[in-house]
Amino acid sequence: MSEDTRKPVIELVDIEKHFGAVIALAGVSFSVYPGECHCLLGDNGAGKSTFIKTMSGVHQPTKGKIVMDGKNMNFGSPRAGMEAGIATVYQDLAMIPLMSVTRNFWMGREPQSGFWPFKNMDFKKADEVTMSEMAKMGINLREPGQAVGTLSGGERQTVAIARAVYFGAKVLILDEPTSALGVRQTSNVLATVDKVRKSGVGVVFITHNVRHALAVGDRFTVLNRGKTLGTAKRGEITPDELQDMMAGGQEMAQLEGSLGGTV
């Protein structure tokens, strides 16, 4: 299906976010289509964290609008964003290492939370669901009762992603999911992202690693100091061009010149 006949699952239009006199976001526009991985790149301080927190309801925009499924949205809290189908997996993963994989998978969805999907307190069923959902993502657990802290970093990322997808995420925001991982674990996480995208979920992949972005991305948007430097589709931009845009373009070229081309 061509992009011009589809509707974004979420669209942010001219988003500004001010913290007092500090302008963290200055008119950023961004959209995600179902089954698309849209990568958001930028160096430290570019505004990526503020942007995804605004998208998910942690912050409310100072100006601009958020449109989801064709409706203007006003997320007053992360819970409101989550109920609308926006799931965010942060770098800390919000997991308790000594608790089991199942307990972490269902954390916040227990019977008393109001989100428990079974008629009774069927913890055997919860174990089965956990094992099944992890298997869909390519992770075969020894047992659901093992402590989540015994899993590798990439496997813990997969638990968090599988959890978000199972509970109905329409938009999955991944905050630097590969930043602290080795090569093999990174490959596993990128494969998981590809599975999620192919399932029809819109993925927002936050990263400063151009290679990781190009491995899974369909579109690429670069932020710099709270502003959008541009958006390109896969095939429209080379790795060097994307790296150059993210690194500051002309500023980096000037630095390379002053250092004799060693940057």
Backbone bond lengths (Angstrom), bond angles and torsions (degrees), N, CA, C in turn:
res aa  C-N    CA-C-N  psi(-1)  N-CA   C-N-CA  omega(-1)  CA-C   N-CA-C  phi
1 M - - - 1.474 - - 1.524 109.03 -
2 S 1.301 118.60 128.13 1.452 121.20 -179.09 1.513 110.37 -71.78
3 E 1.327 113.87 151.95 1.452 119.47 -172.42 1.522 112.59 -62.66
4 D 1.354 117.66 -32.88 1.456 119.43 -175.48 1.531 112.45 -73.41
5 T 1.321 118.71 -9.90 1.461 119.95 176.97 1.524 112.09 -101.77
6 R 1.305 116.95 -3.20 1.458 120.68 179.29 1.525 110.25 -98.43
7 K 1.322 115.66 161.17 1.448 120.99 173.46 1.519 108.79 -112.60
8 P 1.330 117.52 137.51 1.466 119.10 177.53 1.526 110.58 -61.78
9 V 1.311 115.61 144.74 1.461 118.78 173.45 1.522 109.55 -73.20
10 I 1.347 116.35 -29.33 1.461 121.04 173.31 1.525 108.61 -148.84
11 E 1.318 115.14 143.38 1.463 121.30 179.68 1.516 108.89 -140.46
12 L 1.316 116.48 129.19 1.455 122.53 175.34 1.522 108.10 -110.49
13 V 1.323 115.89 127.51 1.463 120.96 -171.61 1.524 110.28 -120.44
14 D 1.342 115.73 118.74 1.475 122.91 175.24 1.528 111.57 50.43
15 I 1.316 116.83 50.49 1.458 121.52 -177.64 1.521 111.06 -76.04
16 E 1.317 115.04 127.07 1.463 121.72 170.71 1.521 108.73 -119.48
17 K 1.331 115.78 143.85 1.456 121.07 175.06 1.517 108.46 -138.24
18 H 1.337 114.15 118.79 1.463 120.67 179.73 1.521 109.22 -110.54
19 F 1.323 115.73 138.87 1.457 122.06 170.03 1.526 106.22 -117.13
20 G 1.324 115.14 90.64 1.453 118.63 -172.33 1.518 109.40 66.01
21 A 1.339 115.79 -126.16 1.469 120.09 179.71 1.522 112.56 -84.10
22 V 1.314 116.69 -7.39 1.467 120.64 -178.44 1.524 109.99 -87.07
23 I 1.323 116.62 125.93 1.464 122.07 177.36 1.526 107.68 -99.25
24 A 1.337 115.81 103.91 1.464 120.63 -177.23 1.523 111.95 -82.15
25 L 1.334 116.85 -34.16 1.457 122.64 176.91 1.521 107.95 -130.49
26 A 1.327 116.01 134.12 1.465 119.86 -173.95 1.520 110.65 -127.37
27 G 1.333 116.32 72.93 1.464 120.41 174.89 1.507 114.07 80.85
28 V 1.332 117.17 48.72 1.465 121.75 -178.52 1.532 110.18 -89.31
29 S 1.325 116.67 131.24 1.465 122.19 174.23 1.532 108.73 -117.22
30 F 1.334 115.01 142.77 1.469 119.61 -172.15 1.519 107.83 -162.45
31 S 1.333 116.57 140.85 1.458 119.74 178.35 1.521 109.90 -139.70
32 V 1.337 115.41 156.66 1.460 121.69 177.66 1.518 108.05 -135.52
33 Y 1.330 116.29 131.08 1.455 121.72 178.15 1.527 110.41 -98.16
34 P 1.319 117.58 155.10 1.473 119.71 175.05 1.529 110.29 -58.20
35 G 1.329 116.12 134.28 1.454 119.84 178.58 1.511 114.46 74.26
36 E 1.326 117.42 17.75 1.462 122.37 -179.94 1.524 109.98 -115.74
37 C 1.323 115.51 144.28 1.462 120.61 169.09 1.526 107.67 -107.47
38 H 1.322 115.44 110.91 1.461 121.48 179.99 1.524 107.16 -105.39
39 C 1.318 116.04 114.19 1.465 121.20 -176.65 1.523 110.61 -88.84
40 L 1.311 115.31 133.42 1.466 122.36 176.67 1.522 107.73 -111.41
41 L 1.319 115.70 113.41 1.457 121.08 -174.66 1.518 110.83 -113.78
42 G 1.314 114.74 155.97 1.451 120.37 177.12 1.511 109.80 166.69
43 D 1.316 114.86 154.55 1.461 119.95 179.66 1.525 109.46 -76.12
44 N 1.328 117.01 175.09 1.462 120.88 176.14 1.527 109.85 -57.96
45 G 1.325 115.97 134.21 1.458 120.59 -179.50 1.514 113.92 85.52
46 A 1.325 117.69 5.75 1.467 120.18 -178.10 1.524 112.48 -74.48
47 G 1.353 116.86 -21.64 1.462 120.27 -178.92 1.513 113.37 112.24
48 K 1.334 117.41 7.29 1.463 120.68 -176.33 1.528 111.97 -62.15
49 S 1.324 116.89 -47.27 1.469 119.91 -177.61 1.520 111.62 -64.63
50 T 1.332 116.47 -42.37 1.464 119.71 178.13 1.522 110.81 -62.09
51 F 1.328 115.33 -39.35 1.465 119.50 -177.93 1.528 111.45 -65.09
52 I 1.335 117.54 -47.33 1.465 118.06 -177.42 1.528 111.08 -70.53
53 K 1.319 117.33 -29.28 1.462 119.07 176.38 1.528 110.60 -70.80
54 T 1.320 117.24 -31.38 1.459 120.86 174.61 1.525 110.14 -71.29
55 M 1.309 117.09 -39.50 1.457 121.13 178.93 1.527 111.62 -63.58
56 S 1.335 116.99 -35.98 1.467 120.78 -172.60 1.523 114.44 -95.89
57 G 1.338 118.45 -3.55 1.454 119.94 175.50 1.509 115.57 102.53
58 V 1.334 118.16 -1.27 1.467 120.14 176.78 1.530 109.46 -67.62
59 H 1.334 115.86 -44.46 1.465 122.29 174.11 1.521 109.07 -112.45
60 Q 1.333 116.36 149.67 1.458 120.66 172.23 1.531 107.97 -101.48
61 P 1.326 118.16 136.87 1.460 119.72 -177.61 1.524 112.20 -65.48
62 T 1.320 115.93 144.12 1.460 120.87 174.63 1.520 110.09 -72.38
63 K 1.321 115.84 -39.76 1.461 122.69 176.01 1.520 108.57 -142.24
64 G 1.338 115.91 165.80 1.451 120.78 178.60 1.516 111.67 95.99
65 K 1.324 115.72 179.60 1.464 119.36 -177.57 1.526 110.93 -140.45
66 I 1.321 113.77 154.16 1.459 122.37 176.04 1.520 107.27 -115.81
67 V 1.321 116.30 124.64 1.460 121.79 -178.67 1.522 108.41 -116.85
68 M 1.321 116.00 128.02 1.459 120.48 179.46 1.519 108.88 -133.18
69 D 1.319 116.19 125.79 1.461 121.78 -176.89 1.529 111.27 53.08
70 G 1.330 115.83 36.90 1.451 121.40 176.57 1.511 115.83 82.14
71 K 1.352 117.64 3.76 1.462 120.89 -177.36 1.523 110.28 -118.42
72 N 1.332 116.05 139.64 1.452 120.20 174.16 1.526 109.29 -68.76
73 M 1.317 116.08 129.58 1.450 121.47 -175.61 1.518 110.58 -115.49
74 N 1.326 115.19 150.10 1.457 121.55 174.55 1.520 107.60 -135.78
75 F 1.317 115.82 91.09 1.454 120.14 -178.31 1.533 108.79 -79.20
76 G 1.308 115.80 112.98 1.460 119.31 -179.87 1.507 113.70 -84.37
77 S 1.339 116.95 -6.65 1.451 120.73 -176.81 1.524 109.24 -164.21
78 P 1.346 117.74 163.04 1.470 119.56 174.18 1.522 112.16 -59.98
79 R 1.333 117.52 -33.54 1.459 120.59 178.10 1.526 110.86 -61.71
80 A 1.341 116.99 -41.02 1.460 120.52 178.53 1.524 110.74 -64.45
81 G 1.335 116.32 -40.44 1.453 119.31 176.93 1.518 111.73 -63.81
82 M 1.334 116.19 -41.56 1.457 120.66 -179.86 1.520 111.21 -64.60
83 E 1.327 116.64 -40.32 1.463 120.02 179.26 1.527 111.67 -66.52
84 A 1.338 116.64 -26.18 1.474 120.53 177.23 1.528 111.97 -81.70
85 G 1.341 116.41 -8.94 1.455 119.62 177.40 1.513 115.28 107.80
86 I 1.340 117.09 16.49 1.465 120.48 178.23 1.525 108.31 -103.49
87 A 1.319 116.63 117.07 1.464 121.99 -179.89 1.517 108.99 -116.28
88 T 1.317 116.20 133.20 1.458 121.30 -179.52 1.518 110.23 -117.92
89 V 1.310 116.09 128.33 1.463 121.73 174.29 1.519 106.76 -107.73
90 Y 1.344 115.63 105.17 1.459 120.87 -179.60 1.523 110.46 -83.13
91 Q 1.323 116.10 170.24 1.452 121.37 -177.04 1.529 112.38 -61.31
92 D 1.342 117.39 -33.63 1.470 118.77 -178.22 1.530 112.33 -79.97
93 L 1.345 117.88 -9.32 1.467 125.99 174.06 1.527 114.90 67.23
94 A 1.330 118.90 -11.00 1.472 122.46 178.34 1.524 111.34 53.84
95 M 1.322 116.49 49.38 1.458 121.39 178.90 1.522 110.72 -123.10
96 I 1.333 115.47 155.91 1.462 121.47 178.27 1.526 107.27 -108.27
97 P 1.332 118.46 110.53 1.466 121.92 -170.64 1.526 115.42 -55.68
98 L 1.339 118.34 -35.99 1.462 120.20 -175.58 1.522 112.69 -83.53
99 M 1.319 117.80 -9.76 1.455 120.32 176.84 1.523 110.11 -84.41
100 S 1.321 116.03 157.87 1.459 121.17 -177.49 1.524 111.31 -68.39
101 V 1.332 114.66 163.62 1.459 120.21 175.91 1.526 110.04 -59.49
102 T 1.346 115.99 -43.63 1.467 119.10 179.92 1.517 111.70 -61.68
103 R 1.336 117.21 -45.64 1.465 119.77 -178.95 1.523 110.75 -61.88
104 N 1.326 116.88 -39.19 1.458 120.03 177.51 1.520 111.55 -69.19
105 F 1.328 116.83 -37.50 1.463 120.84 179.53 1.527 110.67 -61.42
106 W 1.331 116.42 -40.10 1.469 121.19 -175.06 1.529 113.19 -98.21
107 M 1.318 117.65 3.74 1.463 120.52 -177.34 1.531 110.50 -59.61
108 G 1.315 116.43 128.49 1.454 122.01 -175.56 1.512 113.71 88.27
109 R 1.344 116.16 -5.39 1.465 121.37 179.94 1.531 111.40 -120.19
110 E 1.333 116.83 16.51 1.451 121.59 -177.36 1.528 110.98 -66.05
111 P 1.356 118.16 168.18 1.478 120.89 -177.35 1.522 113.81 -50.16
112 Q 1.338 116.99 -42.30 1.462 119.52 -175.98 1.520 113.19 -74.07
113 S 1.361 116.93 -11.75 1.465 119.56 -177.67 1.522 112.63 -80.12
114 G 1.333 116.58 -17.85 1.455 119.99 -176.79 1.514 113.75 89.93
115 F 1.351 117.41 -2.19 1.461 121.34 -178.89 1.522 112.42 -108.79
116 W 1.321 118.51 5.39 1.464 121.44 -178.32 1.524 109.42 -66.64
117 P 1.338 119.04 122.94 1.465 120.68 -171.48 1.526 114.98 -85.16
118 F 1.339 118.06 -5.99 1.453 120.22 -176.72 1.526 110.31 -104.00
119 K 1.320 116.05 154.29 1.469 120.34 -178.92 1.523 111.83 -65.92
120 N 1.313 116.38 -37.56 1.448 121.12 -178.79 1.527 109.45 -119.87
121 M 1.313 116.41 173.92 1.457 121.60 179.06 1.535 108.52 -77.52
122 D 1.315 116.13 73.00 1.450 122.92 -174.09 1.530 109.36 -93.23
123 F 1.316 116.17 84.77 1.459 119.56 -176.82 1.525 111.84 -74.95
124 K 1.320 118.08 -23.56 1.457 120.12 173.73 1.527 109.65 -64.43
125 K 1.338 115.95 -42.07 1.453 120.26 177.17 1.529 110.38 -63.55
126 A 1.329 116.68 -38.61 1.461 120.41 178.66 1.526 110.36 -61.50
127 D 1.337 117.62 -40.89 1.462 121.53 175.92 1.520 111.16 -61.23
128 E 1.327 116.17 -44.39 1.462 120.65 -178.59 1.522 111.27 -63.19
129 V 1.322 115.99 -42.70 1.467 119.94 179.29 1.525 110.13 -63.30
130 T 1.317 116.71 -44.17 1.467 120.82 -179.62 1.524 110.77 -58.80
131 M 1.334 116.13 -48.64 1.458 120.39 -179.81 1.533 110.87 -61.35
132 S 1.322 116.87 -42.58 1.456 121.97 -177.76 1.523 111.59 -65.80
133 E 1.330 116.26 -45.68 1.465 119.78 -177.71 1.521 111.38 -67.71
134 M 1.310 116.62 -35.87 1.465 119.18 176.85 1.528 110.33 -67.95
135 A 1.325 116.81 -38.97 1.466 120.21 178.93 1.523 111.00 -62.51
136 K 1.338 117.17 -36.91 1.461 120.59 177.75 1.524 111.55 -59.79
137 M 1.328 115.27 -29.29 1.459 120.57 -179.76 1.525 112.17 -92.46
138 G 1.320 116.29 5.41 1.460 119.94 175.99 1.505 115.38 90.62
139 I 1.347 118.00 12.00 1.461 121.96 179.73 1.526 108.57 -113.29
140 N 1.331 116.92 115.32 1.462 121.83 178.04 1.526 108.93 -101.08
141 L 1.329 115.45 105.16 1.457 121.45 -177.73 1.520 111.04 -73.87
142 R 1.325 115.95 146.57 1.470 120.03 172.74 1.520 109.49 -64.32
143 E 1.323 114.82 -45.65 1.458 121.39 177.68 1.523 108.18 -162.31
144 P 1.332 117.89 146.32 1.471 120.09 -177.30 1.523 112.54 -69.62
145 G 1.345 116.99 -16.64 1.457 119.93 -178.88 1.510 114.28 -82.95
146 Q 1.346 117.85 -3.81 1.457 118.30 179.14 1.519 110.39 -69.80
147 A 1.322 115.90 148.08 1.463 120.79 -178.92 1.520 109.89 -64.69
148 V 1.313 116.22 137.19 1.465 119.44 -177.97 1.524 111.13 -64.67
149 G 1.337 116.46 -23.44 1.458 120.73 177.81 1.514 113.96 -68.02
150 T 1.338 117.49 -14.25 1.468 120.56 177.55 1.527 111.58 -83.04
151 L 1.316 117.68 -9.62 1.461 121.24 178.90 1.528 110.32 -82.01
152 S 1.310 115.84 157.48 1.462 119.98 174.51 1.525 109.81 -70.83
153 G 1.334 115.80 167.66 1.459 119.34 178.77 1.513 112.33 -59.94
154 G 1.333 116.42 -40.09 1.465 120.13 178.98 1.514 112.27 -66.53
155 E 1.342 116.93 -37.47 1.464 120.86 178.33 1.522 111.05 -67.92
156 R 1.324 117.14 -37.05 1.478 119.54 177.05 1.522 110.46 -65.97
157 Q 1.342 116.55 -38.97 1.460 119.75 174.23 1.525 110.23 -58.47
158 T 1.319 116.22 -41.10 1.463 120.46 -179.16 1.517 111.60 -66.23
159 V 1.345 117.59 -37.78 1.471 120.72 174.90 1.523 109.89 -57.43
160 A 1.329 116.43 -47.64 1.464 120.84 -178.10 1.527 111.34 -64.42
161 I 1.332 116.87 -39.94 1.458 120.50 179.74 1.525 110.92 -69.03
162 A 1.339 116.37 -45.54 1.470 120.31 179.61 1.522 110.68 -61.26
163 R 1.308 116.70 -39.36 1.465 121.59 178.34 1.529 110.26 -60.59
164 A 1.322 116.80 -46.94 1.464 120.72 -178.35 1.525 111.43 -63.22
165 V 1.330 116.22 -42.73 1.464 119.95 -178.77 1.521 110.81 -66.96
166 Y 1.342 116.73 -42.76 1.467 120.12 -178.30 1.529 111.26 -61.51
167 F 1.332 116.55 -35.97 1.459 119.45 -177.57 1.522 113.10 -89.88
168 G 1.322 116.28 22.10 1.457 120.14 165.73 1.507 117.72 91.21
169 A 1.323 118.10 25.89 1.455 119.38 178.96 1.526 111.04 -62.28
170 K 1.317 116.14 129.56 1.465 121.53 170.11 1.525 110.10 -93.46
171 V 1.332 114.47 -31.86 1.460 122.09 177.13 1.524 107.10 -127.67
172 L 1.312 116.74 124.54 1.461 121.74 178.93 1.519 108.19 -111.95
173 I 1.329 116.54 116.71 1.458 122.42 178.68 1.518 108.54 -100.06
174 L 1.318 116.89 122.67 1.456 122.45 -179.61 1.521 108.85 -113.83
175 D 1.321 116.09 115.51 1.457 122.43 -175.49 1.527 109.84 -93.74
176 E 1.328 116.71 101.65 1.472 123.09 178.51 1.528 111.52 47.51
177 P 1.328 118.98 56.41 1.461 120.34 -173.13 1.525 114.53 -69.69
178 T 1.335 117.62 -17.07 1.466 119.84 -177.20 1.518 113.17 -111.07
179 S 1.329 118.09 6.24 1.468 120.41 -169.71 1.523 113.49 -65.40
180 A 1.333 117.68 -31.11 1.470 120.12 -175.38 1.526 112.46 -112.02
181 L 1.331 117.35 19.72 1.460 120.83 -174.04 1.523 112.13 -109.31
182 G 1.333 114.93 153.75 1.452 120.76 173.08 1.513 110.94 -77.52
183 V 1.330 115.76 179.97 1.470 120.83 -174.09 1.527 111.50 -62.26
184 R 1.328 117.75 -47.57 1.458 119.79 -176.32 1.531 111.46 -66.67
185 Q 1.340 116.44 -43.51 1.466 119.50 179.59 1.517 110.81 -65.75
186 T 1.333 116.77 -37.28 1.464 120.31 176.62 1.522 110.65 -61.13
187 S 1.324 117.16 -42.62 1.461 120.91 178.91 1.521 111.06 -60.58
188 N 1.332 116.49 -39.85 1.463 120.37 179.26 1.524 111.40 -64.90
189 V 1.330 116.16 -41.83 1.468 119.79 -179.75 1.528 110.26 -67.12
190 L 1.313 117.70 -42.28 1.464 120.49 179.13 1.529 110.78 -63.45
191 A 1.335 116.59 -36.51 1.470 119.65 176.30 1.526 110.70 -65.30
192 T 1.333 116.41 -37.16 1.465 120.87 177.23 1.521 110.65 -64.83
193 V 1.328 116.93 -43.08 1.467 120.88 177.70 1.522 110.14 -58.98
194 D 1.329 116.81 -41.17 1.463 120.65 179.31 1.527 111.12 -63.10
195 K 1.341 117.14 -40.46 1.472 120.66 177.45 1.527 110.85 -62.68
196 V 1.324 116.66 -42.55 1.467 120.89 -179.07 1.521 110.28 -64.18
197 R 1.314 116.21 -43.95 1.472 120.52 178.99 1.528 110.50 -60.02
198 K 1.316 116.59 -45.03 1.458 120.49 -178.26 1.525 112.44 -68.03
199 S 1.337 117.30 -18.70 1.474 120.39 177.16 1.526 111.86 -78.79
200 G 1.347 117.23 -7.67 1.460 120.95 178.04 1.512 115.19 104.27
201 V 1.329 117.63 -1.55 1.466 121.55 178.06 1.527 108.88 -79.00
202 G 1.328 116.69 140.57 1.457 120.76 173.07 1.515 109.56 -82.25
203 V 1.329 117.68 127.12 1.459 122.27 -176.21 1.523 110.10 -111.95
204 V 1.338 115.72 131.60 1.462 122.04 171.35 1.524 106.31 -108.82
205 F 1.313 115.82 112.71 1.463 122.64 -173.82 1.523 108.47 -105.84
206 I 1.333 116.45 107.92 1.467 121.45 -179.23 1.519 108.52 -91.33
207 T 1.321 117.17 126.28 1.454 119.35 -179.14 1.517 110.75 -160.18
208 H 1.325 115.41 160.28 1.460 119.83 168.54 1.523 109.92 -113.49
209 N 1.352 116.14 7.63 1.459 121.79 -178.41 1.529 109.69 -101.71
210 V 1.313 116.15 108.83 1.460 121.35 -175.97 1.520 111.75 -62.73
211 R 1.326 117.61 -40.90 1.471 120.81 -178.57 1.530 110.95 -61.86
212 H 1.329 116.73 -42.78 1.459 119.74 179.93 1.526 110.53 -66.41
213 A 1.322 116.34 -38.79 1.464 120.02 178.75 1.524 110.89 -63.13
214 L 1.314 116.64 -45.80 1.462 120.39 -177.50 1.523 112.39 -68.01
215 A 1.329 117.14 -22.60 1.456 120.30 179.81 1.524 112.28 -68.48
216 V 1.333 117.67 -31.32 1.468 120.26 -174.22 1.522 114.26 -126.58
217 G 1.330 117.80 -12.21 1.456 120.40 -170.76 1.517 114.70 -77.99
218 D 1.329 115.38 145.47 1.462 122.83 170.99 1.522 110.83 -100.23
219 R 1.342 115.33 -34.95 1.460 121.47 173.97 1.528 108.25 -136.82
220 F 1.343 114.13 158.80 1.457 120.50 -175.01 1.521 109.30 -136.94
221 T 1.328 116.01 125.10 1.464 121.38 176.12 1.517 108.14 -120.29
222 V 1.317 116.38 134.50 1.458 121.57 -178.76 1.523 109.60 -110.80
223 L 1.330 115.41 129.18 1.463 121.90 174.60 1.526 110.10 -103.95
224 N 1.315 115.49 145.25 1.457 121.13 174.40 1.518 108.10 -147.53
225 R 1.316 116.14 115.93 1.463 122.13 178.66 1.519 112.16 53.06
226 G 1.329 115.53 43.37 1.451 121.07 174.66 1.508 115.98 81.19
227 K 1.331 116.99 6.46 1.462 120.59 -179.91 1.525 109.76 -123.42
228 T 1.328 115.80 152.10 1.455 121.26 177.15 1.522 109.91 -83.82
229 L 1.339 116.90 124.55 1.455 120.38 177.60 1.521 111.98 -87.72
230 G 1.322 116.51 -16.97 1.458 119.47 178.24 1.510 112.09 153.49
231 T 1.328 115.86 161.74 1.467 123.09 177.00 1.512 108.36 -129.30
232 A 1.329 116.26 135.90 1.463 121.08 179.46 1.517 109.77 -135.15
233 K 1.338 115.74 148.94 1.453 121.14 174.97 1.532 109.52 -85.94
234 R 1.334 114.68 161.93 1.459 119.74 173.20 1.533 109.43 -56.49
235 G 1.310 116.23 133.22 1.460 121.32 -179.25 1.513 113.82 92.20
236 E 1.341 116.93 -13.24 1.467 119.93 -179.39 1.524 112.29 -94.00
237 I 1.337 116.88 -10.44 1.458 119.96 -175.14 1.526 108.60 -143.35
238 T 1.316 115.48 140.58 1.459 120.22 179.60 1.528 110.03 -86.96
239 P 1.321 117.37 161.74 1.468 119.42 176.23 1.526 112.45 -56.18
240 D 1.334 116.92 -41.80 1.464 119.87 -179.63 1.526 111.42 -65.01
241 E 1.334 116.62 -39.98 1.465 119.88 178.88 1.514 111.32 -65.42
242 L 1.335 116.12 -40.77 1.456 119.55 179.49 1.522 111.12 -67.41
243 Q 1.326 116.66 -41.45 1.462 121.14 177.17 1.514 110.72 -62.93
244 D 1.316 115.76 -41.53 1.459 121.01 -179.05 1.525 110.66 -64.80
245 M 1.335 116.76 -42.22 1.455 121.10 178.55 1.522 110.91 -63.32
246 M 1.329 115.92 -43.28 1.454 119.97 -178.14 1.523 111.90 -68.71
247 A 1.332 116.35 -34.19 1.461 120.94 -176.16 1.516 113.31 -82.59
248 G 1.324 117.29 -6.77 1.448 118.68 176.63 1.509 114.56 112.91
249 G 1.336 116.41 2.22 1.464 119.75 171.99 1.509 114.21 57.75
250 Q 1.314 116.61 -105.26 1.450 121.77 -174.64 1.515 111.88 -61.80
251 E 1.358 116.97 -37.49 1.455 120.04 179.62 1.523 110.54 -61.41
252 M 1.347 117.25 -42.32 1.459 121.37 179.68 1.524 110.88 -66.98
253 A 1.316 117.18 -39.39 1.464 120.30 178.94 1.526 110.70 -62.14
254 Q 1.333 116.61 -41.67 1.454 120.57 178.32 1.524 111.26 -64.26
255 L 1.341 116.20 -39.49 1.462 120.37 179.33 1.527 110.85 -65.84
256 E 1.356 115.96 -42.13 1.455 119.75 177.82 1.528 111.03 -59.33
257 G 1.348 115.64 -39.37 1.450 119.30 179.80 1.517 112.21 -64.51
258 S 1.337 115.86 -42.51 1.463 119.74 -177.96 1.519 112.50 -71.22
259 L 1.356 116.88 -23.54 1.466 120.51 -179.65 1.526 112.67 -103.26
260 G 1.297 115.82 9.79 1.451 119.10 176.49 1.525 114.08 76.37
261 G 1.346 116.60 28.91 1.456 119.49 176.55 1.496 114.19 75.62
262 T 1.321 117.92 27.91 1.465 120.80 -176.38 1.514 113.44 -100.35
263 V 1.336 119.59 0.12 1.458 121.43 -176.98 1.529 110.27 -78.56
